Each structure stands twice: as structure tokens, then as C-alpha cells.
Amino acid sequence: MTNARTADLIRRYLREVERALPQRLRSDVTREIASLIEDKLDERSAPDMRTEPVVVEVLKEMGDPREVARRFDPHPRYLVG
């Protein structure tokens, strides 16, 4: 069942993706990622039956939030040492 814990896991994941993006992309990319997560969850269970293990599995499949952000950033930032 959907609960505060599963919603919090998704929010935290999206926040990490957002932090890795430039400001100009944050809103659009975060909505896109949230939609992708929702689609994956819909494939596995009804919205009222989402358990924490299902949500964790989907987030793991999505990958590291920083890597996800990099895939959506057409102009990555580099540090020059």
C-alpha cells in the first residue's frame, strides 16, 4: 500500500536528481523523471498497493540520481583542475 515512507523515498530520489542538474533544467527534468518512475510503478502494482520493496526496486533500476541527471543535461559541467 502507498504510504508516507514510499512517497518520501521517491521525493528524496527526485531531490537528488534535481540537485545534480543546472537550475534551468530542474523543473522539467524532475517532472520527466517523476513520470518515468510513476510509469514503472504502474507496471508493477496498482497505486494503492505500492510497497516499499517495489518502490526501492524501481529506484534502483532508475540508477544513481547523479547519473540520471547527467543523461538529461545536454551541457554537462566539468571541473578543471
FENMONOR-V962036 format. One record per run of one state. SS is the DSSP state (~ for helix, > for strand, _ for the rest). FROM is the first residue (numbers start at 1). LEN is the number of residues. If there is no record, write none. Layout:
# FENMONOR-V962036
ss & from & len
SS & FROM & LEN
SS & FROM & LEN
This chain:
# FENMONOR-V962036
ss & from & len
_ & 1 & 3
~ & 4 & 16
_ & 20 & 3
~ & 23 & 22
_ & 45 & 2
~ & 47 & 3
_ & 50 & 2
~ & 52 & 11
_ & 63 & 2
~ & 65 & 8
_ & 73 & 9
